[in-house]
Every structure is written in C-alpha cells, then in structure tokens.
C-alpha cells in the first residue's frame, strides 16, 4: 500500500537528524584558510561527486532537463532555488545541474547530525545556518565569499524535507535576500516525479529554469518579493510535470 504522511502545517518535519535541535558552537568557522583543509575538501568533494553520479542515476533515477542555460553563467557566481524533496539527493543534484562549478548548500545546522554523512557535510559544501545574531554576520560573509569565488549557492526555501512531495510549499521572502544583497542572478531547479515501468520508486526529472534577475528600479524588499513570486510561480508550473505520488500527503 502507498505510504501516507499526515501533516498539520508546512513546518512539519518528516526527516529528522539524531539531534534536531543542534546548535553551532560559538567558534564554528564557515571559511577555512588552511591549505591542507582546502586540498582535502576538494579531494573529498570529487570522490563524493563521483559516488553521487552512481547514486543519483541508478538509485534515484534522476534526469536533468535544460541545464544548458547555466553555461552562459559559468564565469560568475549565482544562486539556485529548489524544492526540498530528497534528504540526500538534494545535496548532490545541484552539482550535477551545474557541472564544473563548485556548489554550496545553505541548510539547517541539524543536518550536521545526520547519520553517516553529517560529519563531512561542511567539507562537501554545506553552509549551516547559525541560530544566533552574533554569528549571522560571519555566515553572511561566507555566502558572499562563495558567490564572489564564482560558485553556485543553493537554497531550499521550503526548509523542511518532504520526501517525494509533488507540489511546491510556500516560500518566505527572507530566503531571497541573498541574491539581492550580492547583486547576483538566480535559477530554479524543480524536482518532479513520474512512474517507472519497473520498480516501485519513481523516476525523477529535474528542470532548470532562469535566469531570474534583479530590477534596478526596485528597492531591496521589492526585489526580494519579486524574486520569491517569480521563482515560486515558475516552480509551481514545473511541478505539474509530476504524474506520480510515491508518498501521499494528507492534512490532519
């Protein structure tokens, strides 16, 4: 029988770490200048990328459509927004969308406590969100540095992972302050699900769309709102490509 997840609000969690309330230590560093750390980070990233190719292709059955639009922006940093429906796949899918560009994913600090891979996520490119205002300044600087280095920074504005969910949940406009503050373009990646001829798990088709640009005639808040609305509408339209509910979601 099909699995059914019951929810009360879009803030419900269906995937939790061993320590869901984990908070970053006061001395946490997002940027490491140590050359050995950088070398290890690059090597581990390349190994993980290769392994994820196998995982994404043969276990998740992912296909990516329209990623050619990113080639024009290979020499500049940008932001990618996606719907959050795969606990592990969402870490690696953006890297396959923009091949050749290093990706960094903004995520909850509780992800650092996920079994098996939690400990190496910072090395792979996770940028955990701090819980206190005094650490937020360093976090914002780290995001800016990664964009200035011409990398891709990934944001999942839905925040909570709902495995195999086929619709788009509401976006807070605060998630769109980063492109505005860094004067950068944005793209969306929408994960959709289709039934396969063989096997229970669905095929995954990821659609890349954009670019979504800032309007110089609008102020920061207005640009945030504009980006949120444009990207949400685009992803909502793309989500109609989902034709199969592997897991059904019902409101309590």
C-alpha positions in Angstrom: 0.0 0.0 0.0 1.1 3.6 -0.7 2.7 5.3 2.3 0.7 8.3 3.7 2.3 11.2 5.6 -0.1 13.3 7.7 0.8 16.9 8.4 -0.5 19.8 10.4 1.4 22.6 8.8 4.1 23.1 6.2 6.6 23.4 9.1 6.3 19.7 9.9 9.5 17.6 9.7 9.4 14.1 8.1 13.2 13.6 8.1 15.0 14.3 11.4 18.6 14.0 12.5 19.8 12.4 15.7 19.9 15.9 17.3 17.2 18.0 15.6 17.9 21.0 17.9 21.7 21.0 17.4 23.2 24.5 17.6 26.5 25.5 16.1 29.4 26.1 18.6 30.5 29.7 19.2 33.8 29.1 17.4 32.3 27.5 14.3 34.0 28.5 11.1 32.4 28.6 7.6 35.6 29.5 5.8 38.9 27.7 6.3 42.2 29.2 5.1 44.3 26.2 5.9 45.7 24.8 2.7 45.5 21.2 3.8 41.8 21.6 4.6 41.2 23.1 1.2 43.0 20.2 -0.5 41.2 17.6 1.5 37.9 19.4 0.8 38.5 19.3 -2.9 39.5 15.7 -2.9 36.5 14.5 -0.8 34.2 16.6 -3.0 35.4 15.0 -6.2 35.1 11.5 -4.7 31.6 12.3 -3.4 30.6 13.7 -6.7 31.7 10.5 -8.5 29.8 8.3 -6.0 26.7 10.6 -6.3 26.7 10.1 -10.0 26.0 6.4 -9.4 23.6 7.1 -6.6 21.6 9.7 -8.5 21.5 7.8 -11.8 20.9 4.2 -10.7 19.1 4.6 -7.3 17.2 7.8 -7.6 16.8 7.6 -11.4 17.4 11.3 -11.9 17.3 13.0 -15.3 18.1 16.7 -15.6 16.5 18.9 -18.2 17.5 22.3 -19.6 20.8 22.7 -17.6 22.4 24.2 -20.8 21.1 27.6 -19.7 23.7 27.6 -16.9 26.6 27.5 -19.3 26.4 31.2 -20.1 27.0 32.0 -16.4 29.9 29.6 -15.8 32.2 32.6 -15.1 30.1 34.2 -12.4 28.5 33.2 -9.1 24.8 32.7 -8.8 22.0 31.3 -6.5 19.9 28.2 -7.1 16.5 27.7 -5.5 14.9 24.2 -5.3 12.0 22.3 -3.8 13.2 20.1 -0.9 12.1 16.6 -1.5 15.2 14.4 -1.2 17.2 14.1 2.0 20.4 13.0 0.3 19.7 13.7 -3.4 19.2 17.4 -2.7 22.8 17.7 -1.6 24.2 16.3 -4.9 21.6 17.2 -7.6 22.6 20.9 -7.9 26.2 19.8 -8.6 25.0 17.7 -11.5 22.9 20.6 -12.8 25.9 22.9 -13.0 28.8 20.6 -13.8 32.2 22.1 -13.5 31.1 24.6 -10.8 31.5 24.0 -7.1 28.2 24.1 -5.2 27.5 25.2 -1.6 24.2 24.4 0.1 22.6 26.6 2.7 21.0 24.3 5.3 19.8 23.8 8.8 22.6 23.1 11.3 20.8 20.0 12.4 22.0 18.4 9.1 25.4 18.1 10.6 24.0 15.4 12.9 22.6 13.3 10.1 23.8 9.7 10.3 26.8 8.6 8.2 27.3 11.8 6.1 26.6 14.6 8.7 30.2 14.9 9.8 31.6 15.5 6.3 28.8 17.8 5.0 30.8 21.0 5.8 33.7 19.7 3.7 31.3 18.9 0.9 29.9 22.4 0.9 27.1 22.7 3.4 26.7 26.2 4.9 24.8 25.7 8.1 22.6 28.5 9.3 23.5 29.9 12.7 20.9 30.3 15.4 22.3 33.5 17.0 22.6 37.0 15.6 26.3 37.4 16.6 27.2 34.5 14.3 25.0 35.6 11.4 27.5 38.2 10.3 30.1 35.6 9.6 27.6 33.4 7.9 26.6 36.2 5.5 30.2 36.9 4.8 30.8 33.2 3.9 27.9 33.2 1.5 29.2 36.3 -0.2 32.7 34.9 -0.4 31.4 31.7 -2.1 29.5 33.8 -4.7 32.4 36.1 -5.3 34.5 33.0 -6.0 32.1 32.2 -8.9 30.5 29.3 -7.2 26.8 28.3 -7.0 25.0 28.7 -3.7 21.9 26.5 -3.3 18.9 27.4 -1.2 15.8 25.3 -0.4 13.3 27.9 0.8 10.8 25.3 1.9 13.3 24.5 4.7 11.9 21.1 5.6 12.4 17.9 3.6 9.2 16.3 2.5 10.3 13.1 0.6 8.8 12.7 -2.8 6.3 15.6 -2.3 5.0 16.7 -5.7 3.7 20.2 -5.0 5.5 23.4 -4.1 5.2 24.7 -0.5 5.1 28.4 0.4 8.3 30.5 0.3 9.3 33.1 2.9 10.7 36.2 1.1 13.6 36.3 3.5 15.2 33.4 1.6 15.6 35.7 -1.3 17.7 38.4 0.4 21.0 36.7 -0.7 20.7 37.4 -4.5 19.6 41.0 -3.6 22.5 41.6 -1.2 25.0 40.1 -3.6 23.6 41.6 -6.8 23.5 38.1 -8.4 21.2 36.2 -10.7 19.2 33.2 -9.6 17.9 30.0 -11.1 15.4 27.4 -10.0 15.6 23.6 -10.1 12.3 21.8 -9.7 12.3 18.1 -8.8 9.3 16.2 -10.3 8.3 12.5 -10.1 7.0 10.1 -12.8 6.1 6.4 -12.5 8.6 3.9 -14.0 7.7 0.8 -15.9 9.7 -1.3 -13.5 10.3 -0.8 -9.8 8.4 1.0 -7.1 10.4 4.1 -6.8 9.6 6.8 -9.3 11.8 8.4 -12.0 12.9 11.9 -11.1 13.1 14.7 -13.6 14.7 17.9 -12.6 14.0 21.1 -14.6 16.4 24.0 -14.6 14.9 27.5 -15.2 16.0 31.1 -15.2 17.9 33.3 -15.0 15.8 35.4 -12.6 17.3 38.9 -12.4 17.0 41.9 -10.1 15.1 45.0 -11.2 17.3 48.1 -10.7 14.1 50.2 -10.4 13.0 48.4 -7.3 14.4 48.6 -3.7 15.7 45.6 -1.8 12.5 44.5 -0.3 10.6 44.8 -3.5 13.3 42.8 -5.4 13.0 40.1 -2.7 9.3 39.9 -3.1 9.6 39.9 -6.9 12.1 37.1 -6.9 10.1 35.0 -4.5 6.9 35.4 -6.6 8.6 34.7 -9.9 10.5 31.6 -8.8 7.5 30.2 -6.9 5.3 30.6 -10.0 7.9 29.0 -12.2 8.4 26.0 -9.9 4.7 25.6 -9.4 4.2 25.4 -13.1 7.1 22.9 -13.4 5.7 20.8 -10.6 2.7 19.9 -12.9 5.2 17.6 -14.6 4.9 15.3 -11.6 2.5 12.5 -12.6 3.0 10.0 -9.7 2.7 10.3 -5.9 5.1 7.7 -4.4 4.2 9.1 -1.0 0.8 10.7 -0.4 0.5 13.7 1.9 -2.7 14.5 3.8 -3.5 17.3 6.2 -4.6 16.1 9.6 
